[in-house]
Amino acid sequence: MKIGLLECDHVREEFRHIAGDYRDMFPALFAPLAPHWQWQFYDVVQGHLPASPHECEAYICTGSKFSVYDDEPWIHRLKDFAKLLYSVRKPFVGVCFGHQLLGEALGGKVQKAEVGWCVGVHTFEGASVECRVSSLNPFDTLNSKLDTPLDTPFNLLMMCQDQILQLPPDTQVLASTTDCPNAMILVGDCMLGLQAHPEFTVEYEEALMRSRVERIGAEKTERQLKTLTLPLDSKTVAEWIVKWVNFGKRSYGTKKT
């Protein structure tokens, strides 16, 4: 199964010794659960996008130092590509910037959050939001097959200042945090967004936090550095994503009617 990684940024050179670039982090996260996945890398920030949505069977969109509302040609083209993926029902997973791009491209609104930066470990809990998805939520179908149910609270690393503040149409909130109400969303039945970074290691998160103290704020940085000792559920979330993508490969791929 070919997975397209839409690279919207690159890890700074001085940090690459920790866990590599995004094209290293994502395969490392999913390899134990999906050894059959074959990766195709697209350096989107340099203008490289798939010629067709059907080049890969699913796509994962990375984080970025950019904001999705920045007036950059590559961001506009990526939004158009996300709309195309939605129209042909191609499984898509947006992570952090990719999550926000999904929201903005499909009719939502992304802005800087009043709470400021979300960094360190945050707890995600199932959101009690009325389901507005007209078709069967594929997570409901998968839930009985998962080792850990989807409504189980889980811990993940976050590194963001922007958030989806207005949801796109046909969206269900799957999980929220105290500071991020729309932390995990499903748009339609084939577009999944996650504000957190399951691909990050604790060491990389700590390096980023210490390099951004002036932007994050010294007090918040010191407080959230202490959360890095908490257990993470990145493998559990990776399992959900793998099974959802595999389910989508069998169930989607035809244009919505």
Buried (B, 14 or more C-beta within 10 A) or exposed (E): EEBBBBBBBBBEEEBEEBBBBBBEBBBEBBEEBBEEBEBEBBBBBEEEBBEEBEBBBBBBBBBBEBBBBEEBEBBEEBBEBBEBBBEBBBBBBBBBBBBBBBBBBBBBBBBBBEEEBBBBBBBBBBBEBEEEBEEEBBBEEBBEEBEBEBEEEBBBBBBBBBBBBEBBEBBBBBBBBEBBBBBBBBBBBBBBBBBBBBBBBBEBBBBBBEEBBEEBBEEBBEEBBEBBEBEBBBEBBBBBBBBBBBBBBEBBBEEEE
